[in-house]
Structures are given as structure tokens and as C-alpha cells.
Amino acid sequence: MKNGVPYSTAMDELSAAEVMLYSITFSEFEGARFNWHAMQFEEKQSG
């Protein structure tokens, strides 16, 4: 379970697109940045 969502709920009840959307959203809550044009996460810059 992460962010209050049980793994079985995410894998059994959501489409692949919904799983991707929630994964990106929850990662951004933790400080990650997703580039929607490149469809990949941006590298964190030190500093």
C-alpha cells in the first residue's frame, strides 16, 4: 500500500492508463517532475 491505495485495487480495478496517471501524480506529490511531452520523468538537479 502506498498513498492509501492498496496494490490490489490499483492493479485489479484500474485501467493501465489510470495506473500510469496515478503513479505520475503520486510521484509528483513526492517532488518528482514528469515531462508530458517527452513522457518521462525529469532528472533531479542537485543544488
PQR file with spaces between the fields and no chain letter, atoms N, CA, C, O and H, PARSE charges and radii, in Angstrom:
ATOM       1  N    MET     1       0.851   -1.164    0.000 -0.4000 1.5000
ATOM       2  CA   MET     1       0.000    0.000    0.000 -0.0000 2.0000
ATOM       3  C    MET     1       0.903    1.235    0.000  0.5500 1.7000
ATOM       4  O    MET     1       1.883    1.313    0.741 -0.5500 1.4000
ATOM       5  N    LYS     2       0.547    2.179   -0.841 -0.4000 1.5000
ATOM       6  CA   LYS     2       1.267    3.443   -0.884 -0.0000 2.0000
ATOM       7  C    LYS     2       0.242    4.538   -1.117  0.5500 1.7000
ATOM       8  O    LYS     2      -0.673    4.378   -1.925 -0.5500 1.4000
ATOM       9  H    LYS     2      -0.249    2.114   -1.443  0.4000 1.0000
ATOM      10  N    ASN     3       0.394    5.637   -0.418 -0.4000 1.5000
ATOM      11  CA   ASN     3      -0.532    6.768   -0.534 -0.0000 2.0000
ATOM      12  C    ASN     3      -1.982    6.360   -0.268  0.5500 1.7000
ATOM      13  O    ASN     3      -2.913    6.949   -0.818 -0.5500 1.4000
ATOM      14  H    ASN     3       1.138    5.767    0.238  0.4000 1.0000
ATOM      15  N    GLY     4      -2.159    5.366    0.562 -0.4000 1.5000
ATOM      16  CA   GLY     4      -3.501    4.943    0.936 -0.0000 2.0000
ATOM      17  C    GLY     4      -4.234    4.104   -0.100  0.5500 1.7000
ATOM      18  O    GLY     4      -5.428    3.840    0.045 -0.5500 1.4000
ATOM      19  H    GLY     4      -1.403    4.888    1.009  0.4000 1.0000
ATOM      20  N    VAL     5      -3.518    3.678   -1.159 -0.4000 1.5000
ATOM      21  CA   VAL     5      -4.154    2.882   -2.209 -0.0000 2.0000
ATOM      22  C    VAL     5      -3.588    1.467   -2.168  0.5500 1.7000
ATOM      23  O    VAL     5      -2.399    1.278   -2.421 -0.5500 1.4000
ATOM      24  H    VAL     5      -2.549    3.893   -1.277  0.4000 1.0000
ATOM      25  N    PRO     6      -4.411    0.469   -1.854 -0.5600 1.5000
ATOM      26  CA   PRO     6      -3.929   -0.907   -1.845  0.2800 2.0000
ATOM      27  C    PRO     6      -3.484   -1.342   -3.243  0.5500 1.7000
ATOM      28  O    PRO     6      -4.123   -0.997   -4.236 -0.5500 1.4000
ATOM      29  N    TYR     7      -2.399   -2.092   -3.316 -0.4000 1.5000
ATOM      30  CA   TYR     7      -1.857   -2.560   -4.596 -0.0000 2.0000
ATOM      31  C    TYR     7      -2.911   -3.320   -5.386  0.5500 1.7000
ATOM      32  O    TYR     7      -3.021   -3.139   -6.599 -0.5500 1.4000
ATOM      33  H    TYR     7      -1.879   -2.372   -2.509  0.4000 1.0000
ATOM      34  N    SER     8      -3.684   -4.163   -4.721 -0.4000 1.5000
ATOM      35  CA   SER     8      -4.678   -4.966   -5.438 -0.0000 2.0000
ATOM      36  C    SER     8      -5.745   -4.087   -6.096  0.5500 1.7000
ATOM      37  O    SER     8      -6.225   -4.412   -7.182 -0.5500 1.4000
ATOM      38  H    SER     8      -3.595   -4.309   -3.736  0.4000 1.0000
ATOM      39  N    THR     9      -6.114   -2.993   -5.461 -0.4000 1.5000
ATOM      40  CA   THR     9      -7.080   -2.073   -6.065 -0.0000 2.0000
ATOM      41  C    THR     9      -6.506   -1.455   -7.324  0.5500 1.7000
ATOM      42  O    THR     9      -7.179   -1.381   -8.352 -0.5500 1.4000
ATOM      43  H    THR     9      -5.723   -2.729   -4.579  0.4000 1.0000
ATOM      44  N    ALA    10      -5.272   -1.015   -7.243 -0.4000 1.5000
ATOM      45  CA   ALA    10      -4.637   -0.366   -8.393 -0.0000 2.0000
ATOM      46  C    ALA    10      -4.496   -1.326   -9.565  0.5500 1.7000
ATOM      47  O    ALA    10      -4.706   -0.928  -10.710 -0.5500 1.4000
ATOM      48  H    ALA    10      -4.725   -1.075   -6.408  0.4000 1.0000
ATOM      49  N    MET    11      -4.150   -2.559   -9.308 -0.4000 1.5000
ATOM      50  CA   MET    11      -3.880   -3.489  -10.400 -0.0000 2.0000
ATOM      51  C    MET    11      -5.136   -4.194  -10.914  0.5500 1.7000
ATOM      52  O    MET    11      -5.187   -4.593  -12.078 -0.5500 1.4000
ATOM      53  H    MET    11      -3.979   -2.883   -8.378  0.4000 1.0000
ATOM      54  N    ASP    12      -6.133   -4.346  -10.072 -0.4000 1.5000
ATOM      55  CA   ASP    12      -7.322   -5.108  -10.471 -0.0000 2.0000
ATOM      56  C    ASP    12      -8.464   -4.253  -11.013  0.5500 1.7000
ATOM      57  O    ASP    12      -9.225   -4.704  -11.869 -0.5500 1.4000
ATOM      58  H    ASP    12      -6.091   -4.022   -9.127  0.4000 1.0000
ATOM      59  N    GLU    13      -8.586   -3.036  -10.526 -0.4000 1.5000
ATOM      60  CA   GLU    13      -9.776   -2.255  -10.832 -0.0000 2.0000
ATOM      61  C    GLU    13      -9.536   -1.065  -11.753  0.5500 1.7000
ATOM      62  O    GLU    13     -10.496   -0.457  -12.225 -0.5500 1.4000
ATOM      63  H    GLU    13      -7.968   -2.669   -9.830  0.4000 1.0000
ATOM      64  N    LEU    14      -8.283   -0.720  -12.019 -0.4000 1.5000
ATOM      65  CA   LEU    14      -7.982    0.443  -12.846 -0.0000 2.0000
ATOM      66  C    LEU    14      -7.390    0.020  -14.182  0.5500 1.7000
ATOM      67  O    LEU    14      -6.732   -1.015  -14.285 -0.5500 1.4000
ATOM      68  H    LEU    14      -7.503   -1.214  -11.636  0.4000 1.0000
ATOM      69  N    SER    15      -7.630    0.827  -15.192 -0.4000 1.5000
ATOM      70  CA   SER    15      -7.022    0.560  -16.495 -0.0000 2.0000
ATOM      71  C    SER    15      -5.525    0.901  -16.437  0.5500 1.7000
ATOM      72  O    SER    15      -5.067    1.541  -15.490 -0.5500 1.4000
ATOM      73  H    SER    15      -8.165    1.667  -15.108  0.4000 1.0000
ATOM      74  N    ALA    16      -4.783    0.477  -17.436 -0.4000 1.5000
ATOM      75  CA   ALA    16      -3.343    0.768  -17.491 -0.0000 2.0000
ATOM      76  C    ALA    16      -3.107    2.279  -17.518  0.5500 1.7000
ATOM      77  O    ALA    16      -2.167    2.772  -16.893 -0.5500 1.4000
ATOM      78  H    ALA    16      -5.156   -0.043  -18.205  0.4000 1.0000
ATOM      79  N    ALA    17      -3.946    3.006  -18.229 -0.4000 1.5000
ATOM      80  CA   ALA    17      -3.800    4.462  -18.297 -0.0000 2.0000
ATOM      81  C    ALA    17      -4.042    5.112  -16.937  0.5500 1.7000
ATOM      82  O    ALA    17      -3.342    6.055  -16.566 -0.5500 1.4000
ATOM      83  H    ALA    17      -4.710    2.606  -18.736  0.4000 1.0000
ATOM      84  N    GLU    18      -5.029    4.612  -16.192 -0.4000 1.5000
ATOM      85  CA   GLU    18      -5.311    5.153  -14.862 -0.0000 2.0000
ATOM      86  C    GLU    18      -4.174    4.847  -13.891  0.5500 1.7000
ATOM      87  O    GLU    18      -3.812    5.693  -13.073 -0.5500 1.4000
ATOM      88  H    GLU    18      -5.597    3.846  -16.493  0.4000 1.0000
ATOM      89  N    VAL    19      -3.612    3.646  -13.977 -0.4000 1.5000
ATOM      90  CA   VAL    19      -2.480    3.294  -13.116 -0.0000 2.0000
ATOM      91  C    VAL    19      -1.310    4.240  -13.403  0.5500 1.7000
ATOM      92  O    VAL    19      -0.668    4.728  -12.473 -0.5500 1.4000
ATOM      93  H    VAL    19      -3.906    2.959  -14.641  0.4000 1.0000
ATOM      94  N    MET    20      -1.031    4.502  -14.687 -0.4000 1.5000
ATOM      95  CA   MET    20       0.053    5.403  -15.054 -0.0000 2.0000
ATOM      96  C    MET    20      -0.214    6.804  -14.515  0.5500 1.7000
ATOM      97  O    MET    20       0.680    7.431  -13.948 -0.5500 1.4000
ATOM      98  H    MET    20      -1.553    4.105  -15.442  0.4000 1.0000
ATOM      99  N    LEU    21      -1.438    7.298  -14.688 -0.4000 1.5000
ATOM     100  CA   LEU    21      -1.791    8.629  -14.223 -0.0000 2.0000
ATOM     101  C    LEU    21      -1.594    8.764  -12.717  0.5500 1.7000
ATOM     102  O    LEU    21      -0.990    9.730  -12.252 -0.5500 1.4000
ATOM     103  H    LEU    21      -2.164    6.789  -15.149  0.4000 1.0000
ATOM     104  N    TYR    22      -2.096    7.807  -11.964 -0.4000 1.5000
ATOM     105  CA   TYR    22      -1.945    7.873  -10.514 -0.0000 2.0000
ATOM     106  C    TYR    22      -0.484    7.725  -10.099  0.5500 1.7000
ATOM     107  O    TYR    22      -0.051    8.385   -9.155 -0.5500 1.4000
ATOM     108  H    TYR    22      -2.587    7.022  -12.342  0.4000 1.0000
ATOM     109  N    SER    23       0.276    6.887  -10.771 -0.4000 1.5000
ATOM     110  CA   SER    23       1.695    6.728  -10.456 -0.0000 2.0000
ATOM     111  C    SER    23       2.445    8.042  -10.639  0.5500 1.7000
ATOM     112  O    SER    23       3.261    8.430   -9.803 -0.5500 1.4000
ATOM     113  H    SER    23      -0.076    6.350  -11.538  0.4000 1.0000
ATOM     114  N    ILE    24       2.156    8.716  -11.741 -0.4000 1.5000
ATOM     115  CA   ILE    24       2.800   10.005  -12.004 -0.0000 2.0000
ATOM     116  C    ILE    24       2.371   11.037  -10.962  0.5500 1.7000
ATOM     117  O    ILE    24       3.203   11.761  -10.416 -0.5500 1.4000
ATOM     118  H    ILE    24       1.493    8.401  -12.420  0.4000 1.0000
ATOM     119  N    THR    25       1.080   11.099  -10.694 -0.4000 1.5000
ATOM     120  CA   THR    25       0.557   12.076   -9.735 -0.0000 2.0000
ATOM     121  C    THR    25       1.169   11.874   -8.355  0.5500 1.7000
ATOM     122  O    THR    25       1.625   12.836   -7.738 -0.5500 1.4000
ATOM     123  H    THR    25       0.403   10.511  -11.137  0.4000 1.0000
ATOM     124  N    PHE    26       1.186   10.636   -7.861 -0.4000 1.5000
ATOM     125  CA   PHE    26       1.741   10.377   -6.535 -0.0000 2.0000
ATOM     126  C    PHE    26       3.244   10.633   -6.506  0.5500 1.7000
ATOM     127  O    PHE    26       3.769   11.069   -5.482 -0.5500 1.4000
ATOM     128  H    PHE    26       0.816    9.854   -8.363  0.4000 1.0000
ATOM     129  N    SER    27       3.944   10.374   -7.604 -0.4000 1.5000
ATOM     130  CA   SER    27       5.375   10.673   -7.674 -0.0000 2.0000
ATOM     131  C    SER    27       5.605   12.177   -7.610  0.5500 1.7000
ATOM     132  O    SER    27       6.559   12.634   -6.980 -0.5500 1.4000
ATOM     133  H    SER    27       3.517   10.020   -8.436  0.4000 1.0000
ATOM     134  N    GLU    28       4.736   12.946   -8.258 -0.4000 1.5000
ATOM     135  CA   GLU    28       4.863   14.397   -8.199 -0.0000 2.0000
ATOM     136  C    GLU    28       4.579   14.921   -6.793  0.5500 1.7000
ATOM     137  O    GLU    28       5.166   15.922   -6.384 -0.5500 1.4000
ATOM     138  H    GLU    28       3.961   12.574   -8.769  0.4000 1.0000
ATOM     139  N    PHE    29       3.695   14.267   -6.050 -0.4000 1.5000
ATOM     140  CA   PHE    29       3.462   14.652   -4.652 -0.0000 2.0000
ATOM     141  C    PHE    29       4.753   14.540   -3.854  0.5500 1.7000
ATOM     142  O    PHE    29       4.949   15.280   -2.890 -0.5500 1.4000
ATOM     143  H    PHE    29       3.218   13.453   -6.382  0.4000 1.0000
ATOM     144  N    GLU    30       5.633   13.629   -4.242 -0.4000 1.5000
ATOM     145  CA   GLU    30       6.891   13.398   -3.537 -0.0000 2.0000
ATOM     146  C    GLU    30       8.048   14.196   -4.133  0.5500 1.7000
ATOM     147  O    GLU    30       9.202   13.979   -3.764 -0.5500 1.4000
ATOM     148  H    GLU    30       5.474   13.028   -5.025  0.4000 1.0000
ATOM     149  N    GLY    31       7.754   15.114   -5.049 -0.4000 1.5000
ATOM     150  CA   GLY    31       8.772   16.008   -5.563 -0.0000 2.0000
ATOM     151  C    GLY    31       9.294   15.699   -6.958  0.5500 1.7000
ATOM     152  O    GLY    31      10.105   16.462   -7.483 -0.5500 1.4000
ATOM     153  H    GLY    31       6.816   15.290   -5.349  0.4000 1.0000
ATOM     154  N    ALA    32       8.862   14.618   -7.569 -0.4000 1.5000
ATOM     155  CA   ALA    32       9.309   14.290   -8.924 -0.0000 2.0000
ATOM     156  C    ALA    32       8.622   15.225   -9.924  0.5500 1.7000
ATOM     157  O    ALA    32       7.555   15.773   -9.646 -0.5500 1.4000
ATOM     158  H    ALA    32       8.203   13.999   -7.142  0.4000 1.0000
ATOM     159  N    ARG    33       9.248   15.399  -11.086 -0.4000 1.5000
ATOM     160  CA   ARG    33       8.640   16.197  -12.155 -0.0000 2.0000
ATOM     161  C    ARG    33       8.537   15.329  -13.391  0.5500 1.7000
ATOM     162  O    ARG    33       9.512   14.701  -13.802 -0.5500 1.4000
ATOM     163  H    ARG    33      10.114   14.954  -11.312  0.4000 1.0000
ATOM     164  N    PHE    34       7.348   15.294  -13.985 -0.4000 1.5000
ATOM     165  CA   PHE    34       7.107   14.490  -15.174 -0.0000 2.0000
ATOM     166  C    PHE    34       6.953   15.407  -16.373  0.5500 1.7000
ATOM     167  O    PHE    34       6.195   16.375  -16.329 -0.5500 1.4000
ATOM     168  H    PHE    34       6.555   15.804  -13.651  0.4000 1.0000
ATOM     169  N    ASN    35       7.680   15.099  -17.454 -0.4000 1.5000
ATOM     170  CA   ASN    35       7.595   15.858  -18.692 -0.0000 2.0000
ATOM     171  C    ASN    35       6.580   15.163  -19.583  0.5500 1.7000
ATOM     172  O    ASN    35       6.856   14.087  -20.115 -0.5500 1.4000
ATOM     173  H    ASN    35       8.296   14.312  -17.489  0.4000 1.0000
ATOM     174  N    TRP    36       5.410   15.765  -19.751 -0.4000 1.5000
ATOM     175  CA   TRP    36       4.330   15.142  -20.514 -0.0000 2.0000
ATOM     176  C    TRP    36       4.634   15.072  -21.998  0.5500 1.7000
ATOM     177  O    TRP    36       4.140   14.177  -22.684 -0.5500 1.4000
ATOM     178  H    TRP    36       5.186   16.639  -19.319  0.4000 1.0000
ATOM     179  N    HIS    37       5.435   15.996  -22.511 -0.4000 1.5000
ATOM     180  CA   HIS    37       5.783   15.975  -23.935 -0.0000 2.0000
ATOM     181  C    HIS    37       6.745   14.831  -24.248  0.5500 1.7000
ATOM     182  O    HIS    37       6.620   14.172  -25.281 -0.5500 1.4000
ATOM     183  H    HIS    37       5.836   16.724  -21.954  0.4000 1.0000
ATOM     184  N    ALA    38       7.705   14.599  -23.353 -0.4000 1.5000
ATOM     185  CA   ALA    38       8.680   13.524  -23.548 -0.0000 2.0000
ATOM     186  C    ALA    38       8.191   12.200  -22.960  0.5500 1.7000
ATOM     187  O    ALA    38       8.758   11.143  -23.237 -0.5500 1.4000
ATOM     188  H    ALA    38       7.807   15.134  -22.515  0.4000 1.0000
ATOM     189  N    MET    39       7.129   12.264  -22.144 -0.4000 1.5000
ATOM     190  CA   MET    39       6.575   11.090  -21.462 -0.0000 2.0000
ATOM     191  C    MET    39       7.623   10.375  -20.609  0.5500 1.7000
ATOM     192  O    MET    39       7.751    9.151  -20.647 -0.5500 1.4000
ATOM     193  H    MET    39       6.668   13.122  -21.919  0.4000 1.0000
ATOM     194  N    GLN    40       8.365   11.168  -19.841 -0.4000 1.5000
ATOM     195  CA   GLN    40       9.347   10.601  -18.917 -0.0000 2.0000
ATOM     196  C    GLN    40       9.580   11.576  -17.766  0.5500 1.7000
ATOM     197  O    GLN    40       9.297   12.770  -17.864 -0.5500 1.4000
ATOM     198  H    GLN    40       8.261   12.162  -19.810  0.4000 1.0000
ATOM     199  N    PHE    41      10.103   11.027  -16.676 -0.4000 1.5000
ATOM     200  CA   PHE    41      10.429   11.872  -15.541 -0.0000 2.0000
ATOM     201  C    PHE    41      11.705   12.642  -15.843  0.5500 1.7000
ATOM     202  O    PHE    41      12.607   12.145  -16.517 -0.5500 1.4000
ATOM     203  H    PHE    41      10.333   10.057  -16.596  0.4000 1.0000
ATOM     204  N    GLU    42      11.761   13.870  -15.328 -0.4000 1.5000
ATOM     205  CA   GLU    42      12.957   14.679  -15.471 -0.0000 2.0000
ATOM     206  C    GLU    42      13.920   14.321  -14.364  0.5500 1.7000
ATOM     207  O    GLU    42      13.504   13.983  -13.256 -0.5500 1.4000
ATOM     208  H    GLU    42      11.028   14.274  -14.780  0.4000 1.0000
ATOM     209  N    GLU    43      15.215   14.395  -14.663 -0.4000 1.5000
ATOM     210  CA   GLU    43      16.226   14.110  -13.656 -0.0000 2.0000
ATOM     211  C    GLU    43      16.251   15.253  -12.636  0.5500 1.7000
ATOM     212  O    GLU    43      16.119   16.427  -12.984 -0.5500 1.4000
ATOM     213  H    GLU    43      15.552   14.670  -15.563  0.4000 1.0000
ATOM     214  N    LYS    44      16.423   14.875  -11.372 -0.4000 1.5000
ATOM     215  CA   LYS    44      16.536   15.877  -10.327 -0.0000 2.0000
ATOM     216  C    LYS    44      17.898   16.539  -10.428  0.5500 1.7000
ATOM     217  O    LYS    44      18.915   15.874  -10.625 -0.5500 1.4000
ATOM     218  H    LYS    44      16.530   13.922  -11.088  0.4000 1.0000
ATOM     219  N    GLN    45      17.902   17.852  -10.290 -0.4000 1.5000
ATOM     220  CA   GLN    45      19.158   18.591  -10.329 -0.0000 2.0000
ATOM     221  C    GLN    45      19.627   18.815   -8.907  0.5500 1.7000
ATOM     222  O    GLN    45      18.847   19.215   -8.044 -0.5500 1.4000
ATOM     223  H    GLN    45      17.076   18.392  -10.130  0.4000 1.0000
ATOM     224  N    SER    46      20.894   18.559   -8.666 -0.4000 1.5000
ATOM     225  CA   SER    46      21.429   18.759   -7.321 -0.0000 2.0000
ATOM     226  C    SER    46      21.640   20.243   -7.075  0.5500 1.7000
ATOM     227  O    SER    46      21.909   21.017   -7.993 -0.5500 1.4000
ATOM     228  H    SER    46      21.528   18.234   -9.368  0.4000 1.0000
ATOM     229  N    GLY    47      21.512   20.607   -5.828 -0.4000 1.5000
ATOM     230  CA   GLY    47      21.765   22.006   -5.517 -0.0000 2.0000
ATOM     231  C    GLY    47      20.711   22.548   -4.719  0.5500 1.7000
ATOM     232  O    GLY    47      20.753   23.724   -4.357 -0.5500 1.4000
ATOM     233  H    GLY    47      21.293   19.978   -5.083  0.4000 1.0000
